[in-house]
Amino acid sequence: MTVALEDHIEELRRELNCCDPAERAQIAAELELAQAELEVAIAEQEGRIDSKPPF
């Protein structure tokens, strides 16, 4: 899962450098979300957070 997220992040970074101003905010938001998802996935793999709900 993390490899796919890393690939997606790299793709978004490339798009961010070559997009028009109207798309820039949307791509930046999507990039931020993908980076957050990657951090969560890594934390789950390392056992720093529990992926199960508390209930």
C-alpha positions as CSV (number, residue, x, y, z in Angstrom):
1,M,0.0,0.0,0.0
2,T,2.8,2.4,0.8
3,V,4.4,2.0,-2.5
4,A,1.2,2.9,-4.3
5,L,0.9,6.0,-2.1
6,E,4.5,7.0,-2.7
7,D,4.0,6.7,-6.4
8,H,0.8,8.8,-6.2
9,I,2.7,11.4,-4.2
10,E,5.5,11.6,-6.7
11,E,2.9,11.9,-9.6
12,L,1.1,14.7,-7.7
13,R,4.4,16.6,-7.2
14,R,5.2,16.4,-10.9
15,E,1.7,17.6,-11.7
16,L,2.1,20.5,-9.2
17,N,5.1,21.8,-11.1
18,C,3.4,21.7,-14.5
19,C,-0.2,22.8,-13.8
20,D,-2.0,26.0,-14.4
21,P,-2.9,28.2,-11.4
22,A,-6.5,27.1,-11.4
23,E,-5.5,23.4,-10.7
24,R,-2.7,24.2,-8.3
25,A,-4.8,24.4,-5.2
26,Q,-6.7,21.2,-5.9
27,I,-3.5,19.3,-6.6
28,A,-1.8,20.7,-3.5
29,A,-4.8,19.6,-1.4
30,E,-4.7,16.1,-2.9
31,L,-1.0,16.0,-2.3
32,E,-1.4,16.9,1.3
33,L,-4.1,14.2,1.8
34,A,-1.9,11.6,0.1
35,Q,1.0,12.5,2.4
36,A,-1.2,12.2,5.5
37,E,-2.5,8.8,4.3
38,L,1.1,7.6,3.8
39,E,2.1,8.8,7.3
40,V,-0.9,6.8,8.8
41,A,0.0,3.7,6.8
42,I,3.6,3.8,8.0
43,A,2.6,4.4,11.6
44,E,0.3,1.4,11.4
45,Q,3.0,-0.8,10.0
46,E,5.5,0.3,12.6
47,G,2.9,-0.2,15.4
48,R,2.9,3.4,16.5
49,I,-0.9,3.5,16.1
50,D,-3.6,0.9,16.1
51,S,-5.7,0.6,13.0
52,K,-8.6,-0.9,14.8
53,P,-11.3,1.4,16.2
54,P,-11.4,1.7,20.0
55,F,-14.9,0.2,20.3
